Amino acid sequence: LTCLFQMIRRFLQFVLAAVFILSGTNKVTDMVHAETHKFLSAEAPKWGKVWKPLFQNGLAKASVDSATTDMLTLLLLDDGSGSYKIFMKNIGILELAAAFLLLLNIFSGFGAFLLAATMAGATYTHQEMKDDKAVVPGVLCALSLLILILPSAAPKSGKPSKPAAGEKKAK
């Protein structure tokens, strides 16, 4: 049964990695699918309107001065143009990094955690925007969490296995 769960986990890792490599790449560049990139670029200001106040309020509560808050806002969310393309590209870079971590079995748990957190944020964003697209990131979040729950392949220790009760040890 453990072997079956490991196979399901590995399958989910590859499927989610493929989904997020495509999704992240479309957020970073228009070279994969120009229409999708254009659509995401048009949606990004809506995302920014949800996250900018949360980001700035969080920094204010952490007693970060206004100059630093303004600088971080420019670097991470928007360059002042109102397009929030920087925010979109940063999300795409995060999705790409997490997708590649999913493919490295030793880091797959961390990649799954990053994707689950990102998709929880995406679900929140779509709920706040009151659109009907919140289901997809919610499902992707659940699948990412499933990777964290399912067992990964056990590392081989190189030690010989113990003989079962009543068996003689081989010489």
WOLINCOR-V638494 format. One record per backbone hydrogen bond with DSSP energy under -0.5 kcal/mol. NH is the residue of the N-H (numbers start at 1). CO is the residue of the C=O. E is the energy in kcal/mol with one decimal. If there is no record, write none. Layout:
# WOLINCOR-V638494
NH;CO;E  NH;CO;E
This chain:
# WOLINCOR-V638494
5;1;-2.2  6;2;-2.3  7;3;-2.1  8;4;-2.4  9;5;-2.5  10;6;-2.5  11;7;-2.5  12;8;-2.6  13;9;-2.4  14;10;-2.2  15;11;-2.6  16;12;-2.9  17;13;-2.2  18;14;-2.3  19;15;-2.4  20;16;-2.7  21;17;-2.2  22;18;-2.0  23;19;-2.6  24;20;-2.6  25;21;-2.0  26;22;-2.1  27;23;-1.2  28;24;-1.6  29;25;-2.7  37;33;-2.2  38;34;-2.4  39;35;-2.4  40;36;-2.9  41;37;-2.5  42;38;-1.8  43;39;-1.5  44;40;-1.9  45;41;-0.6  46;43;-1.2  47;43;-1.4  48;44;-2.7  49;45;-1.9  50;46;-1.1  50;47;-0.6  51;47;-2.3  52;48;-3.0  54;50;-0.6  55;51;-3.0  56;52;-2.8  57;53;-2.7  58;54;-2.3  59;55;-2.1  60;56;-2.2  61;57;-2.4  62;58;-1.2  63;60;-1.6  64;59;-2.5  69;65;-2.3  70;66;-2.7  71;67;-2.2  72;68;-2.9  73;69;-2.4  74;70;-2.2  75;71;-2.3  76;72;-2.7  77;73;-2.1  78;73;-2.3  87;77;-1.8  88;84;-2.1  89;85;-2.8  90;86;-2.6  91;87;-2.3  92;88;-2.3  93;89;-2.6  94;90;-2.2  95;91;-2.6  96;92;-2.5  97;93;-2.7  98;94;-2.5  99;95;-2.3  100;96;-2.3  101;97;-2.0  102;98;-1.9  103;99;-1.1  104;100;-0.8  104;101;-0.7  105;103;-0.9  107;104;-1.9  108;104;-0.8  108;105;-0.7  111;107;-2.3  112;108;-2.6  113;109;-2.2  114;110;-2.5  115;111;-2.3  116;112;-2.6  117;113;-2.5  118;114;-2.4  119;115;-2.9  120;116;-2.1  121;117;-2.1  122;118;-2.2  123;119;-2.6  124;120;-2.3  125;121;-2.5  126;122;-2.5  127;123;-2.1  128;124;-2.7  129;125;-2.2  130;127;-0.8  131;126;-2.0  134;131;-0.5  137;133;-0.8  138;134;-1.5  139;135;-2.5  140;136;-2.4  141;137;-2.3  142;138;-2.1  143;139;-2.5  144;140;-2.0  145;141;-2.4  146;142;-2.0  147;143;-1.4  148;144;-1.1  149;145;-1.3  150;146;-2.8  167;164;-2.3
